[in-house]
Amino acid sequence: MKGVVFTEFLEMVEGLFSEDMVDDIIEDAGIASGGAYTAVGTYPFAELLALITALSQRSGLDTAQLVERFGHYLFGRFAVLYPHSIEGCSHAFAVLGNIEKYIHLEVKKLYPDAQLPEINVVSSDEQRLELLYSSPRCLAPLARGLIQGALDHFGEQGSIVLEPLNAEGSKVRFVVEHPV
């Protein structure tokens, strides 16, 4: 997993909790890297899971809630770090509908070894967007947080329904609807 995910996760933890919490979860997680990440490095996904688990234990918050909160935070950070990825988009559905066609292509140019989820549009109109998410990492709560982050970024209201399509959560349908 790309280091930018790790560095942003630790920044979120510091902002929401404290620098001490960052140190504590790194110690609790017992990770090989010792928490020394660079944005362009590549690190084992298991380390992110260990950090999330340690944060859940220390904070008392559910891991899925933490992952979703991180997704929301991450959208805001990506909008700042990579503004060209949402340039020209006037609403959330425009960004979400271009994940595979544009955003993931750009990510692959920057990080050819990045292992990204597949997020494909099933249907879309002005009121409703249906997406299929597929990833062996089973991070649908992160995707849900990113979707909510996109809605919030554009000042839009919307409901997000997450429908697991298999038991492990590696395939999920998202239906995002604007209120009528």
DRENPA-3360 file (N, C-alpha, C; in nm, 2 decimals, always signed):
BEGIN
1 = MKGVVFTE = +0.09/-0.12/+0.00/+0.00/+0.00/+0.00/+0.09/+0.12/+0.00 ~ +0.05/+0.23/-0.08/+0.13/+0.35/-0.09/+0.14/+0.42/+0.04 ~ +0.26/+0.48/+0.07/+0.29/+0.55/+0.19/+0.20/+0.67/+0.22 ~ +0.15/+0.73/+0.11/+0.06/+0.85/+0.13/-0.06/+0.81/+0.22 ~ -0.11/+0.69/+0.20/-0.22/+0.64/+0.29/-0.18/+0.64/+0.43 ~ -0.06/+0.59/+0.46/-0.01/+0.58/+0.60/+0.02/+0.72/+0.66 ~ +0.08/+0.80/+0.58/+0.12/+0.94/+0.63/-0.01/+1.02/+0.66 ~ -0.11/+1.00/+0.57/-0.23/+1.08/+0.59/-0.31/+1.02/+0.71;
9 = FLEMVEGL = -0.31/+0.89/+0.73/-0.37/+0.82/+0.84/-0.32/+0.88/+0.97 ~ -0.18/+0.88/+0.98/-0.12/+0.93/+1.10/-0.15/+1.08/+1.13 ~ -0.15/+1.16/+1.02/-0.19/+1.30/+1.03/-0.33/+1.31/+1.08 ~ -0.42/+1.23/+1.03/-0.56/+1.23/+1.08/-0.57/+1.20/+1.23 ~ -0.49/+1.10/+1.27/-0.49/+1.05/+1.41/-0.44/+1.17/+1.50 ~ -0.33/+1.23/+1.46/-0.28/+1.34/+1.53/-0.38/+1.46/+1.55 ~ -0.45/+1.49/+1.44/-0.54/+1.60/+1.44/-0.67/+1.57/+1.52 ~ -0.71/+1.44/+1.52/-0.83/+1.40/+1.59/-0.81/+1.38/+1.74;
17 = FSEDMVDD = -0.69/+1.32/+1.76/-0.66/+1.28/+1.90/-0.53/+1.36/+1.95 ~ -0.41/+1.31/+1.92/-0.29/+1.38/+1.96/-0.17/+1.32/+1.90 ~ -0.06/+1.38/+1.92/+0.07/+1.33/+1.87/+0.10/+1.21/+1.96 ~ +0.07/+1.22/+2.09/+0.09/+1.10/+2.18/+0.01/+0.98/+2.13 ~ -0.11/+1.00/+2.09/-0.19/+0.89/+2.04/-0.12/+0.82/+1.92 ~ -0.06/+0.90/+1.83/+0.01/+0.84/+1.72/+0.12/+0.76/+1.77 ~ +0.20/+0.81/+1.86/+0.31/+0.73/+1.92/+0.26/+0.60/+1.99 ~ +0.15/+0.61/+2.06/+0.09/+0.50/+2.13/+0.05/+0.39/+2.03;
25 = IIEDAGIA = -0.02/+0.43/+1.93/-0.07/+0.32/+1.84/+0.04/+0.26/+1.76 ~ +0.14/+0.34/+1.73/+0.26/+0.28/+1.66/+0.32/+0.17/+1.75 ~ +0.34/+0.21/+1.87/+0.40/+0.11/+1.97/+0.31/-0.01/+1.99 ~ +0.18/+0.01/+2.01/+0.08/-0.09/+2.03/+0.08/-0.19/+1.91 ~ +0.09/-0.13/+1.79/+0.08/-0.21/+1.67/+0.20/-0.30/+1.65 ~ +0.31/-0.27/+1.70/+0.43/-0.35/+1.69/+0.47/-0.37/+1.54 ~ +0.46/-0.27/+1.46/+0.48/-0.28/+1.32/+0.63/-0.27/+1.28 ~ +0.67/-0.34/+1.18/+0.81/-0.36/+1.14/+0.87/-0.22/+1.10;
33 = SGGAYTAV = +0.80/-0.13/+1.04/+0.85/-0.01/+1.00/+0.87/+0.09/+1.11 ~ +0.81/+0.06/+1.22/+0.82/+0.15/+1.34/+0.75/+0.28/+1.31 ~ +0.66/+0.29/+1.21/+0.59/+0.41/+1.18/+0.66/+0.51/+1.10 ~ +0.77/+0.47/+1.05/+0.85/+0.57/+0.96/+0.81/+0.55/+0.82 ~ +0.72/+0.63/+0.77/+0.66/+0.62/+0.64/+0.70/+0.75/+0.55 ~ +0.71/+0.72/+0.43/+0.72/+0.83/+0.33/+0.60/+0.82/+0.24 ~ +0.56/+0.93/+0.18/+0.44/+0.93/+0.10/+0.46/+0.85/-0.03 ~ +0.58/+0.84/-0.08/+0.61/+0.76/-0.20/+0.65/+0.62/-0.18;
41 = GTYPFAEL = +0.67/+0.58/-0.05/+0.71/+0.44/-0.02/+0.59/+0.35/-0.04 ~ +0.62/+0.22/-0.03/+0.52/+0.11/-0.03/+0.54/+0.03/+0.09 ~ +0.43/+0.00/+0.16/+0.43/-0.07/+0.29/+0.32/-0.17/+0.29 ~ +0.34/-0.27/+0.38/+0.25/-0.38/+0.39/+0.11/-0.33/+0.44 ~ +0.01/-0.38/+0.37/-0.13/-0.34/+0.41/-0.16/-0.39/+0.56 ~ -0.09/-0.49/+0.60/-0.11/-0.54/+0.74/-0.07/-0.44/+0.84 ~ +0.02/-0.35/+0.81/+0.06/-0.25/+0.90/-0.05/-0.15/+0.92 ~ -0.12/-0.11/+0.81/-0.23/-0.02/+0.83/-0.34/-0.08/+0.91;
49 = LALITALS = -0.37/-0.21/+0.89/-0.47/-0.28/+0.97/-0.43/-0.28/+1.12 ~ -0.30/-0.30/+1.14/-0.25/-0.30/+1.28/-0.27/-0.17/+1.35 ~ -0.24/-0.06/+1.27/-0.26/+0.08/+1.33/-0.40/+0.11/+1.35 ~ -0.49/+0.07/+1.26/-0.64/+0.09/+1.28/-0.69/+0.02/+1.40 ~ -0.64/-0.11/+1.41/-0.69/-0.19/+1.53/-0.64/-0.13/+1.66 ~ -0.51/-0.08/+1.66/-0.46/-0.02/+1.78/-0.53/+0.11/+1.82 ~ -0.57/+0.19/+1.71/-0.65/+0.31/+1.74/-0.79/+0.27/+1.79 ~ -0.85/+0.17/+1.74/-0.98/+0.13/+1.78/-0.97/+0.09/+1.93;
57 = QRSGLDTA = -0.87/+0.01/+1.97/-0.86/-0.03/+2.11/-0.83/+0.09/+2.20 ~ -0.75/+0.18/+2.16/-0.72/+0.30/+2.24/-0.84/+0.40/+2.25 ~ -0.91/+0.42/+2.14/-1.01/+0.52/+2.13/-1.15/+0.47/+2.17 ~ -1.17/+0.33/+2.16/-1.30/+0.28/+2.19/-1.39/+0.29/+2.07 ~ -1.35/+0.34/+1.96/-1.43/+0.35/+1.84/-1.42/+0.22/+1.76 ~ -1.53/+0.19/+1.69/-1.53/+0.07/+1.60/-1.44/+0.09/+1.49 ~ -1.37/-0.02/+1.44/-1.28/-0.01/+1.33/-1.34/+0.04/+1.20 ~ -1.46/-0.01/+1.17/-1.53/+0.04/+1.05/-1.56/+0.19/+1.06;
65 = QLVERFGH = -1.60/+0.24/+1.17/-1.62/+0.38/+1.19/-1.49/+0.46/+1.17 ~ -1.38/+0.41/+1.22/-1.25/+0.48/+1.20/-1.21/+0.48/+1.05 ~ -1.23/+0.36/+0.99/-1.19/+0.35/+0.85/-1.28/+0.45/+0.76 ~ -1.41/+0.45/+0.79/-1.50/+0.55/+0.72/-1.46/+0.69/+0.75 ~ -1.43/+0.72/+0.87/-1.38/+0.86/+0.90/-1.25/+0.89/+0.83 ~ -1.17/+0.80/+0.82/-1.04/+0.82/+0.75/-1.07/+0.84/+0.60 ~ -1.16/+0.77/+0.54/-1.20/+0.79/+0.40/-1.25/+0.93/+0.38 ~ -1.33/+0.98/+0.47/-1.38/+1.12/+0.46/-1.27/+1.22/+0.46;
73 = YLFGRFAV = -1.18/+1.20/+0.56/-1.06/+1.28/+0.58/-0.98/+1.28/+0.45 ~ -0.96/+1.16/+0.40/-0.87/+1.14/+0.28/-0.92/+1.21/+0.16 ~ -1.05/+1.21/+0.14/-1.10/+1.29/+0.02/-1.06/+1.43/+0.03 ~ -1.08/+1.49/+0.15/-1.04/+1.63/+0.17/-0.89/+1.65/+0.14 ~ -0.81/+1.56/+0.19/-0.67/+1.57/+0.17/-0.63/+1.56/+0.02 ~ -0.69/+1.46/-0.05/-0.66/+1.44/-0.19/-0.70/+1.56/-0.27 ~ -0.81/+1.63/-0.23/-0.86/+1.75/-0.30/-0.75/+1.86/-0.29 ~ -0.68/+1.86/-0.17/-0.58/+1.96/-0.15/-0.45/+1.92/-0.22;
81 = LYPHSIEG = -0.41/+1.79/-0.20/-0.28/+1.74/-0.26/-0.28/+1.72/-0.41 ~ -0.40/+1.68/-0.46/-0.41/+1.65/-0.61/-0.53/+1.73/-0.66 ~ -0.53/+1.86/-0.66/-0.65/+1.93/-0.70/-0.69/+1.91/-0.85 ~ -0.59/+1.87/-0.93/-0.62/+1.85/-1.07/-0.71/+1.73/-1.09 ~ -0.71/+1.64/-0.99/-0.80/+1.52/-1.00/-0.95/+1.55/-1.00 ~ -0.98/+1.67/-0.94/-1.12/+1.70/-0.94/-1.15/+1.83/-1.01 ~ -1.05/+1.88/-1.07/-1.06/+2.01/-1.16/-1.16/+1.99/-1.26 ~ -1.24/+2.08/-1.28/-1.35/+2.07/-1.39/-1.47/+2.00/-1.35;
89 = CSHAFAVL = -1.47/+1.94/-1.22/-1.59/+1.87/-1.17/-1.67/+1.97/-1.09 ~ -1.80/+1.98/-1.12/-1.88/+2.08/-1.05/-1.97/+2.01/-0.94 ~ -1.97/+1.88/-0.94/-2.05/+1.81/-0.84/-1.98/+1.67/-0.81 ~ -2.03/+1.62/-0.70/-1.97/+1.49/-0.65/-1.98/+1.37/-0.75 ~ -2.10/+1.36/-0.81/-2.12/+1.25/-0.91/-2.02/+1.26/-1.02 ~ -1.98/+1.38/-1.06/-1.88/+1.39/-1.17/-1.75/+1.33/-1.13 ~ -1.71/+1.36/-1.00/-1.58/+1.30/-0.95/-1.59/+1.15/-0.93 ~ -1.70/+1.11/-0.87/-1.72/+0.96/-0.84/-1.73/+0.88/-0.97;
97 = GNIEKYIH = -1.79/+0.94/-1.07/-1.81/+0.87/-1.20/-1.68/+0.86/-1.28 ~ -1.58/+0.94/-1.24/-1.46/+0.93/-1.31/-1.34/+0.87/-1.24 ~ -1.37/+0.79/-1.14/-1.27/+0.73/-1.06/-1.18/+0.64/-1.14 ~ -1.24/+0.54/-1.21/-1.17/+0.45/-1.29/-1.11/+0.51/-1.42 ~ -1.19/+0.59/-1.49/-1.15/+0.65/-1.62/-1.04/+0.76/-1.60 ~ -1.04/+0.83/-1.49/-0.94/+0.94/-1.48/-0.85/+0.93/-1.36 ~ -0.92/+0.93/-1.24/-0.84/+0.94/-1.12/-0.74/+0.82/-1.10 ~ -0.79/+0.69/-1.12/-0.70/+0.58/-1.10/-0.60/+0.57/-1.21;
105 = LEVKKLYP = -0.63/+0.62/-1.33/-0.53/+0.63/-1.44/-0.42/+0.72/-1.40 ~ -0.45/+0.84/-1.34/-0.35/+0.94/-1.30/-0.27/+0.88/-1.18 ~ -0.33/+0.81/-1.09/-0.26/+0.75/-0.98/-0.16/+0.65/-1.03 ~ -0.20/+0.57/-1.13/-0.11/+0.47/-1.19/+0.01/+0.53/-1.25 ~ -0.01/+0.66/-1.31/+0.11/+0.73/-1.37/+0.21/+0.77/-1.26 ~ +0.16/+0.81/-1.15/+0.24/+0.85/-1.04/+0.30/+0.73/-0.96 ~ +0.22/+0.63/-0.94/+0.26/+0.51/-0.87/+0.22/+0.39/-0.95 ~ +0.31/+0.35/-1.04/+0.28/+0.23/-1.12/+0.25/+0.10/-1.05;
113 = DAQLPEIN = +0.31/+0.09/-0.93/+0.29/-0.03/-0.85/+0.17/-0.02/-0.76 ~ +0.09/+0.08/-0.76/-0.02/+0.10/-0.67/-0.13/-0.01/-0.70 ~ -0.18/-0.07/-0.59/-0.29/-0.17/-0.61/-0.42/-0.10/-0.56 ~ -0.49/-0.06/-0.66/-0.62/+0.01/-0.64/-0.74/-0.07/-0.65 ~ -0.84/-0.03/-0.58/-0.97/-0.10/-0.59/-1.03/-0.07/-0.73 ~ -1.12/-0.15/-0.77/-1.20/-0.12/-0.89/-1.33/-0.06/-0.85 ~ -1.36/+0.06/-0.91/-1.49/+0.13/-0.87/-1.55/+0.16/-1.01 ~ -1.66/+0.09/-1.04/-1.72/+0.11/-1.17/-1.86/+0.16/-1.16;
121 = VVSSDEQR = -1.90/+0.25/-1.25/-2.03/+0.30/-1.25/-2.13/+0.20/-1.32 ~ -2.23/+0.17/-1.25/-2.34/+0.08/-1.30/-2.44/+0.17/-1.37 ~ -2.49/+0.28/-1.31/-2.58/+0.37/-1.36/-2.56/+0.50/-1.30 ~ -2.61/+0.61/-1.37/-2.59/+0.74/-1.32/-2.69/+0.84/-1.38 ~ -2.75/+0.92/-1.30/-2.83/+1.03/-1.35/-2.81/+1.15/-1.25 ~ -2.89/+1.25/-1.26/-2.86/+1.37/-1.17/-2.90/+1.34/-1.02 ~ -2.99/+1.24/-1.00/-3.03/+1.21/-0.86/-2.97/+1.09/-0.80 ~ -2.92/+1.00/-0.89/-2.88/+0.86/-0.83/-2.75/+0.82/-0.91;
129 = LELLYSSP = -2.66/+0.76/-0.83/-2.54/+0.70/-0.88/-2.52/+0.56/-0.82 ~ -2.50/+0.46/-0.90/-2.48/+0.33/-0.85/-2.34/+0.29/-0.89 ~ -2.26/+0.25/-0.79/-2.12/+0.21/-0.81/-2.10/+0.06/-0.77 ~ -2.01/-0.01/-0.83/-1.96/-0.14/-0.79/-1.82/-0.13/-0.74 ~ -1.79/-0.17/-0.62/-1.66/-0.16/-0.56/-1.61/-0.30/-0.55 ~ -1.48/-0.32/-0.59/-1.42/-0.46/-0.58/-1.28/-0.44/-0.53 ~ -1.24/-0.51/-0.42/-1.10/-0.50/-0.37/-1.08/-0.61/-0.28 ~ -0.96/-0.68/-0.29/-0.93/-0.79/-0.20/-0.90/-0.74/-0.06;
137 = RCLAPLAR = -0.88/-0.61/-0.05/-0.85/-0.55/+0.08/-0.98/-0.52/+0.17 ~ -1.10/-0.53/+0.10/-1.22/-0.52/+0.17/-1.23/-0.39/+0.25 ~ -1.21/-0.28/+0.19/-1.21/-0.15/+0.25/-1.33/-0.07/+0.21 ~ -1.45/-0.13/+0.20/-1.57/-0.06/+0.16/-1.60/+0.06/+0.25 ~ -1.57/+0.05/+0.39/-1.60/+0.17/+0.47/-1.51/+0.29/+0.43 ~ -1.39/+0.26/+0.38/-1.30/+0.37/+0.34/-1.37/+0.43/+0.21 ~ -1.42/+0.35/+0.12/-1.48/+0.40/+0.00/-1.61/+0.48/+0.04 ~ -1.68/+0.43/+0.14/-1.80/+0.51/+0.18/-1.76/+0.64/+0.23;
145 = GLIQGALD = -1.65/+0.65/+0.31/-1.61/+0.77/+0.36/-1.56/+0.87/+0.25 ~ -1.49/+0.81/+0.15/-1.45/+0.89/+0.04/-1.57/+0.95/-0.04 ~ -1.68/+0.87/-0.05/-1.80/+0.92/-0.12/-1.86/+1.03/-0.04 ~ -1.87/+1.01/+0.09/-1.93/+1.12/+0.18/-1.84/+1.24/+0.17 ~ -1.71/+1.22/+0.17/-1.62/+1.33/+0.16/-1.64/+1.41/+0.03 ~ -1.67/+1.34/-0.08/-1.70/+1.41/-0.21/-1.82/+1.49/-0.20 ~ -1.93/+1.43/-0.14/-2.05/+1.50/-0.12/-2.03/+1.63/-0.04 ~ -1.96/+1.62/+0.07/-1.94/+1.73/+0.16/-1.85/+1.84/+0.09;
153 = HFGEQGSI = -1.75/+1.79/+0.01/-1.67/+1.89/-0.06/-1.75/+1.98/-0.15 ~ -1.85/+1.92/-0.22/-1.93/+2.00/-0.31/-2.05/+2.06/-0.24 ~ -2.07/+2.04/-0.11/-2.18/+2.10/-0.04/-2.31/+2.03/-0.07 ~ -2.31/+1.90/-0.10/-2.43/+1.83/-0.15/-2.48/+1.74/-0.04 ~ -2.61/+1.72/-0.03/-2.67/+1.62/+0.05/-2.69/+1.49/-0.02 ~ -2.68/+1.38/+0.04/-2.71/+1.26/-0.02/-2.71/+1.14/+0.07 ~ -2.78/+1.04/+0.04/-2.78/+0.91/+0.12/-2.68/+0.82/+0.05 ~ -2.62/+0.73/+0.13/-2.52/+0.63/+0.07/-2.57/+0.50/+0.13;
161 = VLEPLNAE = -2.61/+0.41/+0.04/-2.64/+0.27/+0.08/-2.53/+0.18/+0.03 ~ -2.48/+0.10/+0.13/-2.38/+0.01/+0.10/-2.44/-0.13/+0.11 ~ -2.43/-0.21/+0.00/-2.49/-0.34/-0.01/-2.38/-0.44/-0.04 ~ -2.33/-0.52/+0.06/-2.23/-0.62/+0.04/-2.28/-0.73/-0.06 ~ -2.19/-0.76/-0.16/-2.23/-0.86/-0.26/-2.17/-1.00/-0.23 ~ -2.08/-1.00/-0.13/-2.03/-1.13/-0.09/-2.00/-1.12/+0.06 ~ -1.97/-1.24/+0.12/-1.96/-1.25/+0.27/-1.83/-1.17/+0.32 ~ -1.72/-1.17/+0.25/-1.60/-1.11/+0.30/-1.60/-0.96/+0.28;
169 = GSKVRFVV = -1.69/-0.91/+0.19/-1.69/-0.76/+0.17/-1.60/-0.71/+0.07 ~ -1.55/-0.80/-0.02/-1.46/-0.76/-0.12/-1.53/-0.70/-0.24 ~ -1.66/-0.73/-0.25/-1.75/-0.67/-0.36/-1.87/-0.61/-0.29 ~ -1.89/-0.48/-0.33/-2.00/-0.40/-0.26/-2.06/-0.32/-0.37 ~ -2.19/-0.30/-0.36/-2.27/-0.20/-0.44/-2.29/-0.08/-0.35 ~ -2.26/+0.04/-0.41/-2.30/+0.16/-0.34/-2.41/+0.23/-0.42 ~ -2.51/+0.28/-0.36/-2.61/+0.36/-0.42/-2.61/+0.49/-0.35 ~ -2.58/+0.60/-0.42/-2.58/+0.73/-0.37/-2.70/+0.81/-0.43;
177 = EHPV = -2.78/+0.87/-0.35/-2.90/+0.94/-0.40/-2.90/+1.08/-0.33 ~ -2.93/+1.18/-0.42/-2.96/+1.31/-0.37/-3.11/+1.31/-0.33 ~ -3.14/+1.39/-0.23/-3.29/+1.40/-0.19/-3.36/+1.47/-0.30 ~ -3.49/+1.43/-0.32/-3.57/+1.49/-0.42/-3.63/+1.62/-0.38;
% end
